[in-house]
Amino acid sequence: ELHESGASLLWKISNEEQSLRQKAISLESSIRRVRSSINSLISKKLLDPEFARKLEEDLQRASSILTDGEAAAFLPAEAQGRFLRMFLGPINVKASRKEVQLKVKEEYNSYRDRTAFLFLLFPLTLLILKSWIWEGCLPAFPVQLYEAWLLFLYTGLAMRENILRANGSDIRPWWIYHHYCAMLMALVSLTWEIKRQPNCAQKQRGVELFLQWAMMQGVAMLLQNRYQRQRLYTRIALGKANRMDVVWGETSGVDGQLWVLCPILFAMQGFEAYVGLLLLKTAFVGVVTEWQVICCGILLVLMAVGNFINTIQTLMTKSRFKAKMKRSKSKPELD
């Protein structure tokens, strides 16, 4: 009797879930159709732009409620990338309950907080020990230990970010690809022989610059975690961001924060490219001829260029959004 009752309950729950799933999919499809119709009418100049803007705001609000509420669990899960399938297999990582999704996000934020301090302290400690104890020459084991930690760090970030995207977060693909490149660079660096005497300072110049760049990135991560997350919570409260959105890159900052963060980010990207070019130079002039040097140099330049382009695109998007908001505010004043 208990077995039959349990089976009946599961069958009933399954049917109800299927019904809710169909309703959620139908509503999502309706929102897309209405948005497409609005865009078509605007292009044909058959709809007042101001009225269209209000409709778009209502649609955006409805879409946010659908994708950010409990109904999001009944929407079709996005296809998982190869990275997750490679590590976890063909399993669905989308949480069925919103509180579980938010728990994943909070764990990701905690992971970033913990690793940001280590990102700053680890290379700083190595450089201090290099000057005070190791007589200006880094031993191989501590550097390789740091590179192994970087591999663990970037793998963990990429794993968490892929899971967040599967649960509705807005992380841009480039930041995940950036972590893929960083993972590859850390893996290659583990096979890189750290040479000492003679000419230790010249041979380890690239390693020293990389550690200095890592310290700069640690500072940038701390600033992002501290200031931008507060702004993101405000945007979520105003309905301008999804509850699953996270801080990434330089977005979500207000004007004052961007004035602080952008110079640091651009300086860090320029320094990253400089370190990459320096590694390539040392390989081509014959100072250090290992293939790992060339590979790490190319990856650093690639990441620097990608970060710079993505930062510019984000700033342009924010600029267009602010201009649009100013125009919408000025219209009622003129009326």
C-alpha positions in Angstrom: 0.0 0.0 0.0 2.8 2.4 0.9 4.6 1.6 -2.4 1.4 2.3 -4.4 0.8 5.6 -2.6 4.4 6.7 -3.3 4.2 5.7 -6.9 0.8 7.5 -7.3 2.3 10.7 -5.7 5.3 10.6 -7.9 3.1 10.2 -11.0 0.9 13.1 -9.9 4.0 15.3 -9.3 5.4 14.4 -12.6 2.2 15.3 -14.4 2.0 18.7 -12.6 5.6 19.5 -13.4 5.0 18.7 -17.1 2.0 21.0 -17.1 3.9 23.8 -15.5 6.9 23.2 -17.8 4.6 23.6 -20.9 3.1 26.8 -19.5 6.5 28.3 -18.8 7.7 27.4 -22.2 4.6 28.9 -23.8 4.9 32.1 -21.8 8.6 32.5 -22.7 7.7 31.9 -26.4 5.0 34.5 -26.2 7.4 37.1 -24.7 9.8 36.5 -27.6 7.0 36.8 -30.2 5.7 40.1 -28.7 9.3 41.5 -28.6 9.8 40.5 -32.2 6.6 42.2 -33.2 7.5 45.4 -31.4 10.9 45.5 -33.2 9.2 44.9 -36.5 6.7 47.7 -35.9 9.4 50.1 -34.9 11.5 49.3 -38.0 8.4 50.1 -40.1 7.7 53.3 -38.0 4.2 52.1 -37.1 4.8 52.3 -33.4 5.6 55.3 -31.2 9.2 54.9 -29.8 8.2 56.1 -26.4 5.3 53.7 -26.2 7.6 50.9 -27.5 10.1 51.7 -24.8 7.4 51.3 -22.1 6.4 48.0 -23.7 9.9 46.8 -23.7 10.3 47.7 -20.1 7.2 45.7 -19.2 8.4 42.8 -21.3 11.8 42.9 -19.6 10.1 42.9 -16.2 8.0 39.9 -17.2 11.0 38.1 -18.6 13.0 38.8 -15.4 10.1 37.4 -13.2 10.0 34.3 -15.4 13.7 33.6 -15.5 14.5 34.8 -12.0 11.6 33.3 -10.1 10.6 29.8 -9.2 9.2 29.2 -12.7 12.7 29.3 -14.1 13.1 25.7 -12.9 10.6 24.6 -15.5 12.3 26.3 -18.4 14.4 24.1 -20.7 18.0 23.8 -19.5 20.7 25.2 -21.7 23.1 22.8 -23.4 26.1 22.3 -21.2 29.5 23.0 -22.7 32.3 20.5 -23.3 34.2 21.6 -20.3 31.5 20.4 -17.9 30.8 17.3 -19.8 34.5 16.5 -19.8 34.7 16.7 -16.0 31.2 15.8 -14.9 29.8 13.8 -17.7 26.3 14.2 -19.3 24.5 15.3 -16.2 22.2 18.3 -15.7 23.7 20.8 -13.4 20.7 23.2 -13.4 19.2 23.4 -9.9 15.5 22.8 -9.7 15.0 25.3 -6.8 16.0 28.9 -6.7 17.5 28.8 -3.3 19.9 26.1 -4.5 20.9 28.3 -7.5 21.5 31.3 -5.2 23.6 29.0 -2.9 25.8 28.2 -5.9 26.2 31.9 -6.6 27.1 32.7 -3.0 29.6 29.9 -3.0 31.2 31.3 -6.2 31.4 34.7 -4.5 33.0 33.2 -1.4 35.5 31.4 -3.6 36.5 34.6 -5.4 36.9 36.4 -2.0 39.2 33.7 -0.7 41.3 33.4 -3.8 41.6 37.1 -4.3 43.6 37.4 -1.1 45.8 34.4 -2.0 46.3 35.8 -5.5 47.9 38.9 -3.9 49.7 37.2 -1.0 51.2 34.2 -2.8 53.3 36.1 -5.4 54.1 38.9 -2.8 55.5 36.3 -0.5 57.6 34.7 -3.2 59.1 38.1 -4.2 59.9 39.0 -0.6 61.6 35.7 0.0 63.5 36.1 -3.2 65.0 39.4 -2.0 65.5 38.5 1.6 66.3 34.8 1.8 66.9 33.3 -1.6 69.5 35.9 -2.6 67.7 37.2 -5.7 67.1 33.8 -7.2 63.8 31.9 -7.0 64.0 28.1 -6.4 62.0 25.9 -8.6 59.7 24.2 -6.1 57.9 27.3 -4.6 57.3 28.7 -8.1 55.9 25.4 -9.4 53.7 25.1 -6.3 52.3 28.5 -7.1 51.7 27.4 -10.7 49.9 24.3 -9.5 47.7 26.5 -7.3 46.9 28.7 -10.3 45.8 25.6 -12.3 43.6 24.6 -9.4 42.2 28.2 -9.1 41.4 28.7 -12.7 39.9 25.2 -13.1 37.7 25.9 -10.1 36.6 29.3 -11.5 35.8 27.9 -14.9 33.9 25.0 -13.4 31.8 27.3 -11.2 31.2 29.8 -14.0 30.0 27.2 -16.4 27.5 25.9 -13.7 26.4 29.5 -13.1 25.7 30.0 -16.8 23.7 26.8 -16.9 21.6 28.3 -14.0 20.9 31.6 -15.7 23.9 33.8 -14.8 25.0 36.5 -17.3 28.8 35.8 -17.2 30.2 36.7 -20.6 31.7 33.8 -22.5 35.1 35.6 -22.9 35.8 35.5 -19.1 35.3 31.8 -19.2 37.5 31.5 -22.2 40.1 33.7 -20.4 40.2 31.2 -17.6 40.6 28.3 -20.1 43.7 30.2 -21.5 44.9 30.7 -17.9 44.5 27.1 -17.1 46.5 26.1 -20.2 49.2 28.6 -19.3 49.4 27.3 -15.7 49.6 23.7 -17.0 52.4 24.6 -19.5 54.2 26.5 -16.7 54.4 23.4 -14.6 56.6 21.8 -17.2 58.8 24.9 -17.4 62.3 24.4 -15.9 63.1 27.3 -13.5 66.8 27.9 -14.1 69.1 29.5 -11.5 72.7 30.4 -11.7 74.5 31.6 -13.8 72.7 34.8 -14.9 69.8 34.0 -12.6 68.3 37.5 -12.7 68.2 37.5 -16.5 66.7 34.0 -16.8 64.1 34.7 -14.2 63.1 38.1 -15.3 59.9 36.8 -17.0 58.9 34.9 -13.9 59.5 38.0 -11.7 57.4 40.2 -14.0 54.6 37.6 -14.1 54.5 37.6 -10.2 54.3 41.3 -10.2 51.4 41.2 -12.7 49.7 38.6 -10.5 49.9 41.0 -7.6 48.2 43.7 -9.7 45.5 41.3 -10.7 44.9 40.4 -7.0 44.4 44.1 -6.2 41.9 44.4 -9.1 40.0 41.3 -7.9 39.8 42.7 -4.4 38.4 46.1 -5.7 35.9 44.3 -7.9 34.7 42.1 -5.1 34.4 44.9 -2.6 32.8 47.7 -4.6 31.1 46.3 -7.6 29.1 43.6 -5.7 27.4 46.3 -3.6 26.3 48.0 -6.8 25.1 44.7 -8.2 22.9 44.1 -5.2 21.3 47.5 -5.9 20.7 46.7 -9.5 19.1 43.4 -8.5 16.8 45.2 -6.1 15.8 47.6 -8.8 15.0 44.8 -11.2 17.9 45.7 -13.6 19.8 42.6 -13.0 19.1 38.9 -12.5 19.6 37.4 -9.0 22.0 34.9 -10.5 24.2 37.6 -12.1 27.7 38.0 -10.6 30.5 40.5 -10.7 32.9 40.0 -13.6 35.3 42.1 -15.5 34.6 45.8 -14.8 30.9 45.9 -15.1 28.3 46.9 -12.5 30.4 49.7 -11.1 29.1 53.2 -10.7 31.0 56.2 -12.2 33.3 56.8 -9.2 34.2 53.1 -9.1 34.9 53.0 -12.8 37.3 55.9 -12.5 39.3 53.8 -10.0 38.9 50.4 -11.6 39.5 51.3 -15.3 43.0 52.7 -14.9 44.0 49.6 -12.8 42.4 47.3 -15.4 44.0 49.0 -18.4 47.4 49.1 -16.6 47.1 45.4 -15.7 46.2 44.5 -19.3 49.1 46.5 -20.7 51.5 45.0 -18.2 50.2 41.5 -19.1 50.9 42.1 -22.7 54.3 43.5 -21.9 55.2 40.3 -19.9 54.0 38.2 -22.8 56.0 40.2 -25.3 59.1 40.0 -23.1 58.8 36.2 -22.8 58.6 36.0 -26.6 61.6 38.3 -26.9 63.7 36.2 -24.5 62.8 33.1 -26.6 63.6 34.6 -30.0 66.9 36.2 -28.9 68.1 32.9 -27.4 68.2 33.8 -23.7 65.6 31.2 -22.8 64.7 28.9 -25.7 62.1 26.5 -24.2 58.8 26.0 -26.0 57.0 26.8 -22.7 58.3 30.4 -22.9 56.8 30.9 -26.4 53.5 29.3 -25.4 53.1 31.3 -22.2 54.1 34.5 -24.1 51.4 34.0 -26.8 48.8 33.1 -24.2 49.5 36.3 -22.1 49.3 38.5 -25.2 46.1 36.8 -26.3 44.5 37.3 -22.8 45.6 40.9 -22.6 44.1 41.7 -26.0 40.9 39.9 -25.3 40.5 41.6 -21.9 41.1 45.0 -23.4 38.6 44.5 -26.2 36.0 43.2 -23.7 36.6 46.1 -21.4 36.1 48.6 -24.2 32.9 46.8 -25.3 31.5 46.9 -21.8 32.3 50.6 -21.4 30.7 51.4 -24.7 27.6 49.4 -23.7 27.4 51.3 -20.4 27.8 54.6 -22.2 25.0 53.9 -24.6 22.8 52.8 -21.7 23.5 56.0 -19.8 22.7 58.1 -22.9 19.5 56.3 -23.4 18.5 56.9 -19.8 19.3 60.6 -20.1 17.1 60.9 -23.2 14.2 59.1 -21.5 14.5 61.4 -18.5 14.7 64.6 -20.6 11.5 63.8 -22.5 9.1 64.3 -19.5 10.9 67.5 -18.6 10.3 68.9 -22.1 6.7 67.9 -22.0 
